[in-house]
Amino acid sequence: MVIYLSKELIVRLITVGLLHYLNVDAYIADLRQNYTLTGLTKADIDSDPIKQFQVWFQKALDGDVIEPNAMTLATATPEGKPTARIVLLKGVDAQGFVFYTNYESQKGQQLTTNPYAALVFLWKKLERQVRIEGKVEQLSTAESAKYFQSRPKASQLGAWASAQSRVIPNRQVLEQKLTELQEQYSDDVIVPLPEHWGGFRVIPNRLEFWQGRPSRLHDRLVYDLQDDGSWSIDRLAP
Ligand SMILES: Cc1cc2nc3c(=O)[nH]c(=O)nc-3n(C[C@H](O)[C@H](O)[C@H](O)COP(=O)(O)O)c2cc1C
């Protein structure tokens, strides 16, 4: 098949393509921010990394960071092939960091076969990130049920309606399923916890607190769990 293009059209295509290439790529390469808000020293931080996390989390709340509990969750297959996505932190205490999901989703299956994860919080407005690594365990059914029952009904039904991470033919099947569930669980009917849904807890053995600094000389303080249960604290080069 031969497609005839006029000279004007060819010139236009080349110009638009070139401009697009030049502008977007140059623009991306030129995006940079100098971080100047504050610094971080060992004297500033708590000897307990969970307490330190709670202090920074409160600062993120006070600083009006949008969805400060949004975190990147990295998991991997047993062969070590990584995947990452955003989930919401729903609890943190001395035991670890809790989030909820579908146990049969991609992440759910990976965490079941390879129970290790990494979390990253970005609190851009504060020029901070926190990185967490650790072993993962499933919450008890009682713990998951308690949280599930605290969720809005629409979210509860959503958990039932969505076979998370599976291929579906179209959006209508989801909406149809939700309509059926809304009829099944009318106002006064308690929605039970789905077997395939619940929480995971990341039990940290390493946490890094990162504060952006000028000239890319950022502050990085990392806690590592020792055999005796104490935490070492080291400064890392940025
Ligand atoms: C801000 C935000 C919060 C999210 N929170 C959750 C969550 O708490 N749990 C969850 O399963 N998915 C959450 N998601 C959706 C996930 O990013 C992801 O699309 C989904 O869990 C499927 O991931 P998977 O196929 O890798 O298992 C969230 C997405 C965004 C953008």
The ligand as an SDF file (V2000), in Angstrom:
LIG
                    3D

 31 33  0  0  0  0  0  0  0  0999 V2000
   -2.7520    6.3480   46.4860 C   0  0  0  0  0  0  0  0  0  0  0  0
   -2.9930    4.8730   46.2400 C   0  0  0  0  0  0  0  0  0  0  0  0
   -3.3160    4.0460   47.3060 C   0  0  0  0  0  0  0  0  0  0  0  0
   -3.5250    2.6800   47.1000 C   0  0  0  0  0  0  0  0  0  0  0  0
   -3.7580    1.8880   48.1890 N   0  0  0  0  0  0  0  0  0  0  0  0
   -3.8810    0.5580   48.0240 C   0  0  0  0  0  0  0  0  0  0  0  0
   -3.9860   -0.3000   49.1680 C   0  0  0  0  0  0  0  0  0  0  0  0
   -3.9360    0.1330   50.3240 O   0  0  0  0  0  0  0  0  0  0  0  0
   -4.1190   -1.6290   48.9330 N   0  0  0  0  0  0  0  0  0  0  0  0
   -4.1400   -2.1570   47.6680 C   0  0  0  0  0  0  0  0  0  0  0  0
   -4.2790   -3.3680   47.5330 O   0  0  0  0  0  0  0  0  0  0  0  0
   -4.0020   -1.3790   46.5750 N   0  0  0  0  0  0  0  0  0  0  0  0
   -3.8630   -0.0340   46.7260 C   0  0  0  0  0  0  0  0  0  0  0  0
   -3.7000    0.7710   45.6240 N   0  0  0  0  0  0  0  0  0  0  0  0
   -3.6840    0.1480   44.2680 C   0  0  0  0  0  0  0  0  0  0  0  0
   -2.3050   -0.4660   44.0110 C   0  0  0  0  0  0  0  0  0  0  0  0
   -1.3720    0.5600   43.6560 O   0  0  0  0  0  0  0  0  0  0  0  0
   -2.3200   -1.5410   42.9110 C   0  0  0  0  0  0  0  0  0  0  0  0
   -2.8630   -1.0150   41.7210 O   0  0  0  0  0  0  0  0  0  0  0  0
   -3.1270   -2.7700   43.2950 C   0  0  0  0  0  0  0  0  0  0  0  0
   -2.9660   -3.0980   44.6650 O   0  0  0  0  0  0  0  0  0  0  0  0
   -2.7270   -3.9780   42.4430 C   0  0  0  0  0  0  0  0  0  0  0  0
   -1.3580   -4.2540   42.6380 O   0  0  0  0  0  0  0  0  0  0  0  0
   -0.7220   -5.6620   42.2440 P   0  0  0  0  0  0  0  0  0  0  0  0
   -1.3760   -6.0950   40.9510 O   0  0  0  0  0  0  0  0  0  0  0  0
    0.7430   -5.3840   42.0880 O   0  0  0  0  0  0  0  0  0  0  0  0
   -1.0140   -6.6200   43.3560 O   0  0  0  0  0  0  0  0  0  0  0  0
   -3.4600    2.1350   45.7910 C   0  0  0  0  0  0  0  0  0  0  0  0
   -3.1280    2.9760   44.7220 C   0  0  0  0  0  0  0  0  0  0  0  0
   -2.9030    4.3250   44.9390 C   0  0  0  0  0  0  0  0  0  0  0  0
   -2.5090    5.1930   43.7730 C   0  0  0  0  0  0  0  0  0  0  0  0
  1  2  1  0
  2  3  1  0
  2 30  2  0
  3  4  2  0
  4  5  1  0
  4 28  1  0
  5  6  2  0
  6  7  1  0
  6 13  1  0
  7  8  2  0
  7  9  1  0
  9 10  1  0
 10 11  2  0
 10 12  1  0
 12 13  2  0
 13 14  1  0
 14 15  1  0
 14 28  1  0
 15 16  1  0
 16 17  1  0
 16 18  1  0
 18 19  1  0
 18 20  1  0
 20 21  1  0
 20 22  1  0
 22 23  1  0
 23 24  1  0
 24 25  2  0
 24 26  1  0
 24 27  1  0
 28 29  2  0
 29 30  1  0
 30 31  1  0
M  END
$$$$
